[in-house]
């Protein structure tokens, strides 16, 4: 296939699917992107340059992979659907800087795969059009892992994208927001209409850019405890922090006293809802709960 013929067009995508008798698997959340402007904007948002290595999740038939390959030093793409491997062999035949591996990104030893296929001395970025049904597990797995990405640019369901980039006090702000923004700066880069996919999904999408933050100077005594407190804070969104903390720790008189002491130490109003607390305030609260011997 000539590099002058883009994979990404509705007609070309359908022709490839017809040639291979390919039917999308709803169980894998497959929707193939067919808009070249959106693909260009994804690569531009990730600021992909010739020195960069890129991890891609779910290359599909290679539309985004092609754009990444044109801009990057090397692309390592993880594709779970083995039916797509022969298609990718054809569509990406002109690009010798692409390696496709047939693995589930949630089960892959990412660090080992990077060491095997990429030059560890180069900047590493991640770009993906994530399946809606598994967006959150993939993001949480990446953020909790040992691999450092300069940035992560992902397309996902618009509703989830809004949550990642949300500000305190807004309806979209929640436990997922804090889990992401604890490590990364989140920016909503572009809304993507459902009409640019084959087949079209039921909702619009958005591109989110996550940029690695400098090492935090303010960290909780224990990250697992921090995320436990965050999760508890948002367990019942309509309840205030006082009630949600009692649900977590209990309502015995001595426990209530300890919670009151922790909130006073953290200078947090017991009647406030979790959605109004910043990441730093949750860290302060976690440490205060630890000092009060609750965690």
C-alpha positions as a Markdown table, in Angstrom:
| # | Residue | x | y | z |
|---|---|---|---|---|
| 1 | Unk | 0.0 | 0.0 | 0.0 |
| 2 | Unk | 1.4 | 3.4 | -1.0 |
| 3 | Unk | 2.1 | 5.9 | 1.8 |
| 4 | Unk | 0.2 | 8.5 | -0.4 |
| 5 | Unk | -3.1 | 6.6 | 0.3 |
| 6 | Unk | -4.4 | 7.2 | 3.7 |
| 7 | Unk | -6.1 | 4.4 | 5.5 |
| 8 | Unk | -8.4 | 6.9 | 7.2 |
| 9 | Unk | -11.4 | 7.5 | 5.0 |
| 10 | Unk | -14.9 | 6.0 | 5.2 |
| 11 | Unk | -14.6 | 4.5 | 1.7 |
| 12 | Unk | -11.2 | 3.1 | 2.2 |
| 13 | Unk | -12.0 | 1.7 | 5.7 |
| 14 | Unk | -15.1 | 0.0 | 4.3 |
| 15 | Unk | -13.1 | -1.4 | 1.4 |
| 16 | Unk | -10.5 | -2.9 | 3.8 |
| 17 | Unk | -13.3 | -4.4 | 5.9 |
| 18 | Unk | -15.0 | -5.9 | 2.9 |
| 19 | Unk | -11.7 | -7.3 | 1.5 |
| 20 | Unk | -11.1 | -9.2 | 4.7 |
| 21 | Unk | -14.7 | -9.9 | 5.6 |
| 22 | Unk | -14.1 | -8.0 | 8.8 |
| 23 | Unk | -17.0 | -7.4 | 11.1 |
| 24 | Unk | -16.4 | -5.3 | 14.2 |
| 25 | Unk | -16.6 | -6.9 | 17.6 |
| 26 | Unk | -18.9 | -5.0 | 19.9 |
| 27 | Unk | -17.3 | -6.9 | 22.8 |
| 28 | Unk | -14.0 | -5.1 | 22.1 |
| 29 | Unk | -15.6 | -1.7 | 21.5 |
| 30 | Unk | -14.3 | -1.5 | 18.0 |
| 31 | Unk | -15.0 | 1.7 | 16.1 |
| 32 | Unk | -12.6 | 2.7 | 13.3 |
| 33 | Unk | -11.7 | 6.4 | 13.0 |
| 34 | Unk | -12.0 | 7.8 | 9.4 |
| 35 | Unk | -11.4 | 11.5 | 9.7 |
| 36 | Unk | -7.9 | 12.6 | 8.7 |
| 37 | Unk | -8.2 | 16.0 | 10.5 |
| 38 | Unk | -8.9 | 14.3 | 13.8 |
| 39 | Unk | -5.9 | 12.0 | 13.3 |
| 40 | Unk | -3.7 | 15.0 | 12.5 |
| 41 | Unk | -4.9 | 16.7 | 15.7 |
| 42 | Unk | -4.2 | 13.7 | 17.8 |
| 43 | Unk | -0.6 | 13.5 | 16.6 |
| 44 | Unk | -0.2 | 17.3 | 17.0 |
| 45 | Unk | -1.7 | 17.2 | 20.6 |
| 46 | Unk | 0.8 | 14.5 | 21.6 |
| 47 | Unk | 3.5 | 16.6 | 20.0 |
| 48 | Unk | 5.0 | 13.6 | 18.4 |
| 49 | Unk | 8.5 | 14.2 | 16.9 |
| 50 | Unk | 11.1 | 12.1 | 15.1 |
| 51 | Unk | 13.0 | 11.4 | 18.3 |
| 52 | Unk | 9.9 | 10.0 | 20.1 |
| 53 | Unk | 8.9 | 6.4 | 20.7 |
| 54 | Unk | 5.1 | 5.9 | 20.9 |
| 55 | Unk | 3.0 | 3.2 | 22.5 |
| 56 | Unk | -0.4 | 2.7 | 20.8 |
| 57 | Unk | -3.3 | 0.7 | 22.2 |
| 58 | Unk | -5.7 | -0.8 | 19.8 |
| 59 | Unk | -4.4 | 0.1 | 16.3 |
| 60 | Unk | -7.5 | -1.4 | 14.6 |
| 61 | Unk | -6.8 | -1.4 | 10.9 |
| 62 | Unk | -3.9 | 1.1 | 11.3 |
| 63 | Unk | -5.4 | 4.6 | 10.6 |
| 64 | Unk | -3.9 | 6.3 | 13.6 |
| 65 | Unk | -0.8 | 4.1 | 13.6 |
| 66 | Unk | 0.0 | 5.4 | 10.1 |
| 67 | Unk | -0.1 | 9.0 | 11.2 |
| 68 | Unk | 2.0 | 8.1 | 14.3 |
| 69 | Unk | 4.6 | 6.3 | 12.1 |
| 70 | Unk | 5.0 | 9.3 | 9.9 |
| 71 | Unk | 5.9 | 11.5 | 12.8 |
| 72 | Unk | 7.6 | 9.2 | 15.4 |
| 73 | Unk | 10.9 | 7.3 | 15.6 |
| 74 | Unk | 9.1 | 4.0 | 16.4 |
| 75 | Unk | 5.6 | 2.9 | 17.2 |
| 76 | Unk | 4.9 | -0.2 | 19.4 |
| 77 | Unk | 1.2 | -1.1 | 19.0 |
| 78 | Unk | -0.8 | -3.5 | 21.2 |
| 79 | Unk | -3.7 | -5.2 | 19.4 |
| 80 | Unk | -5.8 | -7.8 | 21.2 |
| 81 | Unk | -7.8 | -8.9 | 18.2 |
| 82 | Unk | -5.7 | -11.4 | 16.2 |
| 83 | Unk | -8.1 | -11.0 | 13.2 |
| 84 | Unk | -6.6 | -7.6 | 12.6 |
| 85 | Unk | -2.9 | -8.8 | 12.4 |
| 86 | Unk | -2.9 | -9.7 | 8.7 |
| 87 | Unk | -4.8 | -6.5 | 7.9 |
| 88 | Unk | -2.2 | -4.4 | 9.8 |
| 89 | Unk | 0.6 | -6.3 | 8.0 |
| 90 | Unk | -0.9 | -5.0 | 4.7 |
| 91 | Unk | -2.0 | -1.5 | 5.7 |
| 92 | Unk | 1.3 | -0.7 | 7.4 |
| 93 | Unk | 3.6 | -2.6 | 5.0 |
| 94 | Unk | 5.4 | 0.7 | 4.0 |
| 95 | Unk | 6.3 | 1.6 | 7.6 |
| 96 | Unk | 9.4 | -0.2 | 8.9 |
| 97 | Unk | 9.2 | 1.8 | 12.2 |
| 98 | Unk | 6.0 | 0.0 | 13.5 |
| 99 | Unk | 5.9 | -3.1 | 15.6 |
| 100 | Unk | 2.5 | -4.7 | 16.3 |
| 101 | Unk | 2.1 | -7.2 | 19.1 |
| 102 | Unk | -0.9 | -9.3 | 19.7 |
| 103 | Unk | -1.4 | -8.7 | 23.4 |
| 104 | Unk | -4.0 | -7.4 | 25.9 |
| 105 | Unk | -2.5 | -4.2 | 27.3 |
| 106 | Unk | -4.0 | -5.0 | 30.7 |
| 107 | Unk | -2.0 | -8.3 | 30.8 |
| 108 | Unk | 1.2 | -7.2 | 29.1 |
| 109 | Unk | 4.5 | -6.6 | 30.9 |
| 110 | Unk | 4.8 | -3.2 | 29.4 |
| 111 | Unk | 8.2 | -2.4 | 30.7 |
| 112 | Unk | 9.6 | -5.7 | 29.3 |
| 113 | Unk | 8.0 | -5.1 | 25.9 |
| 114 | Unk | 9.4 | -1.6 | 25.8 |
| 115 | Unk | 12.9 | -2.9 | 26.6 |
| 116 | Unk | 12.6 | -5.6 | 23.9 |
| 117 | Unk | 11.3 | -3.4 | 21.1 |
| 118 | Unk | 12.2 | 0.2 | 21.8 |
| 119 | Unk | 15.2 | 2.4 | 22.6 |
| 120 | Unk | 14.8 | 3.3 | 26.3 |
| 121 | Unk | 16.9 | 6.4 | 25.9 |
| 122 | Unk | 14.3 | 8.1 | 23.8 |
| 123 | Unk | 11.2 | 10.1 | 25.0 |
| 124 | Unk | 8.2 | 7.8 | 25.4 |
| 125 | Unk | 4.6 | 8.8 | 24.7 |
| 126 | Unk | 1.3 | 6.9 | 24.6 |
| 127 | Unk | -1.5 | 7.5 | 22.1 |
| 128 | Unk | -4.7 | 5.5 | 21.9 |
| 129 | Unk | -8.3 | 5.4 | 20.8 |
| 130 | Unk | -9.6 | 3.6 | 23.8 |
| 131 | Unk | -12.6 | 1.2 | 23.8 |
| 132 | Unk | -15.3 | 2.8 | 26.0 |
| 133 | Unk | -16.0 | -0.2 | 28.1 |
| 134 | Unk | -12.4 | -0.5 | 29.4 |
| 135 | Unk | -11.1 | 3.1 | 29.4 |
| 136 | Unk | -10.9 | 3.5 | 33.2 |
| 137 | Unk | -9.1 | 0.2 | 33.9 |
| 138 | Unk | -6.5 | 0.9 | 31.2 |
| 139 | Unk | -5.9 | 4.4 | 32.5 |
| 140 | Unk | -5.6 | 3.3 | 36.1 |
| 141 | Unk | -3.2 | 0.5 | 35.1 |
| 142 | Unk | -1.0 | 2.9 | 33.1 |
| 143 | Unk | -0.9 | 5.5 | 35.9 |
| 144 | Unk | -0.1 | 2.9 | 38.6 |
| 145 | Unk | 2.6 | 1.2 | 36.5 |
| 146 | Unk | 6.4 | 1.9 | 36.5 |
| 147 | Unk | 6.6 | 3.1 | 32.9 |
| 148 | Unk | 7.1 | 6.9 | 32.6 |
| 149 | Unk | 5.3 | 8.7 | 29.8 |
| 150 | Unk | 6.0 | 12.3 | 28.9 |
| 151 | Unk | 2.4 | 12.5 | 27.9 |
| 152 | Unk | -0.6 | 10.3 | 27.3 |
| 153 | Unk | -3.1 | 11.4 | 24.6 |
| 154 | Unk | -6.2 | 9.3 | 24.5 |
| 155 | Unk | -9.6 | 9.4 | 22.8 |
| 156 | Unk | -12.5 | 8.3 | 24.9 |
| 157 | Unk | -16.2 | 8.8 | 25.6 |
| 158 | Unk | -16.9 | 12.5 | 26.1 |
| 159 | Unk | -18.4 | 11.9 | 29.5 |
| 160 | Unk | -15.3 | 10.2 | 30.8 |
| 161 | Unk | -13.1 | 12.9 | 29.2 |
| 162 | Unk | -15.0 | 15.6 | 31.1 |
| 163 | Unk | -14.4 | 13.7 | 34.3 |
| 164 | Unk | -10.6 | 13.5 | 33.8 |
| 165 | Unk | -10.3 | 17.3 | 33.1 |
| 166 | Unk | -12.9 | 18.4 | 35.7 |
| 167 | Unk | -12.3 | 21.2 | 38.3 |
| 168 | Unk | -13.3 | 20.9 | 42.0 |
| 169 | Unk | -16.9 | 21.8 | 42.7 |
| 170 | Unk | -18.2 | 20.6 | 39.3 |
| 171 | Unk | -20.6 | 17.7 | 38.6 |
| 172 | Unk | -18.0 | 15.8 | 36.6 |
| 173 | Unk | -15.3 | 16.0 | 39.4 |
| 174 | Unk | -14.9 | 12.7 | 41.1 |
| 175 | Unk | -12.6 | 9.9 | 42.3 |
| 176 | Unk | -11.4 | 9.2 | 38.8 |
| 177 | Unk | -10.5 | 12.9 | 38.4 |
| 178 | Unk | -8.4 | 12.8 | 41.5 |
| 179 | Unk | -6.7 | 9.5 | 40.6 |
| 180 | Unk | -5.6 | 11.0 | 37.3 |
| 181 | Unk | -4.8 | 14.5 | 38.4 |
| 182 | Unk | -2.7 | 13.1 | 41.3 |
| 183 | Unk | -0.1 | 12.2 | 38.7 |
| 184 | Unk | -0.9 | 14.1 | 35.5 |
| 185 | Unk | -2.2 | 17.5 | 34.3 |
| 186 | Unk | -5.3 | 16.8 | 32.3 |
| 187 | Unk | -6.5 | 18.9 | 29.4 |
| 188 | Unk | -9.5 | 18.4 | 27.1 |
| 189 | Unk | -8.0 | 19.0 | 23.7 |
| 190 | Unk | -10.9 | 18.3 | 21.2 |
| 191 | Unk | -14.4 | 17.0 | 21.0 |
| 192 | Unk | -14.9 | 14.3 | 18.3 |
| 193 | Unk | -18.3 | 13.7 | 16.8 |
| 194 | Unk | -19.6 | 10.2 | 16.6 |
| 195 | Unk | -20.0 | 10.6 | 12.8 |
| 196 | Unk | -16.3 | 10.2 | 12.1 |
| 197 | Unk | -16.2 | 6.5 | 13.1 |
| 198 | Unk | -17.2 | 3.3 | 11.2 |
| 199 | Unk | -19.4 | 2.1 | 12.7 |
| 200 | Unk | -20.6 | 5.2 | 14.5 |
| 201 | Unk | -20.8 | 4.8 | 18.3 |
| 202 | Unk | -23.9 | 6.0 | 20.3 |
| 203 | Unk | -22.1 | 8.9 | 21.9 |
| 204 | Unk | -19.5 | 11.6 | 21.0 |
| 205 | Unk | -15.9 | 11.2 | 22.0 |
| 206 | Unk | -13.1 | 13.6 | 23.1 |
| 207 | Unk | -9.3 | 13.7 | 23.0 |
| 208 | Unk | -7.6 | 14.2 | 26.4 |
| 209 | Unk | -4.0 | 15.1 | 26.9 |
| 210 | Unk | -2.4 | 13.9 | 30.2 |
| 211 | Unk | 1.0 | 15.5 | 30.9 |
| 212 | Unk | 3.3 | 14.1 | 33.6 |
| 213 | Unk | 3.6 | 16.4 | 36.6 |
| 214 | Unk | 6.8 | 17.1 | 38.4 |
| 215 | Unk | 7.5 | 15.0 | 41.4 |
| 216 | Unk | 5.0 | 16.0 | 44.2 |
| 217 | Unk | 6.5 | 17.7 | 47.2 |
| 218 | Unk | 3.2 | 17.1 | 49.1 |
| 219 | Unk | 2.5 | 13.4 | 49.2 |
| 220 | Unk | 0.3 | 11.2 | 51.5 |
| 221 | Unk | 1.9 | 8.9 | 54.0 |
| 222 | Unk | 0.6 | 6.0 | 52.0 |
| 223 | Unk | -0.9 | 6.1 | 48.5 |
| 224 | Unk | -3.2 | 3.2 | 49.0 |
| 225 | Unk | -4.7 | 4.9 | 52.0 |
| 226 | Unk | -5.0 | 8.1 | 50.0 |
| 227 | Unk | -7.0 | 6.4 | 47.3 |
| 228 | Unk | -9.1 | 4.6 | 49.9 |
| 229 | Unk | -10.1 | 7.9 | 51.4 |
| 230 | Unk | -10.8 | 9.4 | 48.0 |
| 231 | Unk | -13.0 | 6.5 | 47.0 |
| 232 | Unk | -14.9 | 6.7 | 50.3 |
| 233 | Unk | -15.4 | 10.4 | 50.0 |
| 234 | Unk | -17.3 | 9.9 | 46.7 |
| 235 | Unk | -19.1 | 6.7 | 47.7 |
| 236 | Unk | -22.3 | 8.7 | 48.1 |
| 237 | Unk | -22.0 | 11.9 | 46.2 |
| 238 | Unk | -25.1 | 13.6 | 47.8 |
| 239 | Unk | -23.7 | 12.9 | 51.3 |
| 240 | Unk | -21.3 | 15.3 | 53.0 |
| 241 | Unk | -17.7 | 14.3 | 53.9 |
| 242 | Unk | -18.7 | 13.7 | 57.5 |
| 243 | Unk | -21.3 | 11.0 | 56.6 |
| 244 | Unk | -19.1 | 9.3 | 54.0 |
| 245 | Unk | -16.2 | 9.1 | 56.5 |
| 246 | Unk | -18.5 | 7.5 | 59.1 |
| 247 | Unk | -19.5 | 5.0 | 56.5 |
| 248 | Unk | -15.9 | 4.1 | 56.0 |
| 249 | Unk | -14.7 | 4.1 | 59.6 |
| 250 | Unk | -17.8 | 3.5 | 61.7 |
| 251 | Unk | -20.1 | 5.4 | 64.0 |
| 252 | Unk | -18.8 | 4.5 | 67.4 |
| 253 | Unk | -18.4 | 7.5 | 69.7 |
| 254 | Unk | -14.6 | 7.2 | 69.8 |
| 255 | Unk | -14.5 | 6.9 | 66.0 |
| 256 | Unk | -16.6 | 10.0 | 65.5 |
| 257 | Unk | -14.3 | 11.9 | 67.8 |
| 258 | Unk | -11.3 | 10.8 | 65.8 |
| 259 | Unk | -12.9 | 11.9 | 62.6 |
| 260 | Unk | -13.8 | 15.3 | 64.1 |
| 261 | Unk | -10.2 | 15.7 | 65.2 |
| 262 | Unk | -8.8 | 14.7 | 61.8 |
| 263 | Unk | -11.2 | 17.1 | 59.9 |
| 264 | Unk | -10.2 | 19.9 | 62.3 |
| 265 | Unk | -6.5 | 19.2 | 61.9 |
| 266 | Unk | -7.0 | 19.3 | 58.1 |
| 267 | Unk | -9.0 | 22.5 | 58.4 |
| 268 | Unk | -11.9 | 20.9 | 56.4 |
| 269 | Unk | -15.6 | 21.6 | 57.1 |
| 270 | Unk | -17.3 | 18.3 | 57.9 |
| 271 | Unk | -20.4 | 19.5 | 56.0 |
| 272 | Unk | -18.5 | 19.9 | 52.7 |
| 273 | Unk | -18.9 | 17.4 | 49.9 |
| 274 | Unk | -15.9 | 15.5 | 48.5 |
| 275 | Unk | -16.3 | 17.1 | 45.1 |
| 276 | Unk | -15.2 | 20.5 | 46.5 |
| 277 | Unk | -11.8 | 19.1 | 47.8 |
| 278 | Unk | -8.6 | 19.5 | 45.8 |
| 279 | Unk | -6.1 | 16.7 | 45.4 |
| 280 | Unk | -3.9 | 18.5 | 48.0 |
| 281 | Unk | -6.7 | 18.7 | 50.5 |
| 282 | Unk | -7.4 | 15.0 | 50.1 |
| 283 | Unk | -3.7 | 14.4 | 50.8 |
| 284 | Unk | -3.9 | 16.6 | 53.9 |
| 285 | Unk | -7.1 | 14.8 | 55.1 |
| 286 | Unk | -5.5 | 11.4 | 54.6 |
| 287 | Unk | -2.5 | 12.3 | 56.7 |
| 288 | Unk | -4.8 | 13.8 | 59.4 |
| 289 | Unk | -6.9 | 10.6 | 59.5 |
| 290 | Unk | -3.6 | 8.7 | 59.9 |
| 291 | Unk | -2.5 | 10.9 | 62.8 |
| 292 | Unk | -5.9 | 10.3 | 64.4 |
| 293 | Unk | -5.1 | 6.5 | 64.1 |
| 294 | Unk | -8.0 | 5.8 | 61.8 |
| 295 | Unk | -5.8 | 4.5 | 59.0 |
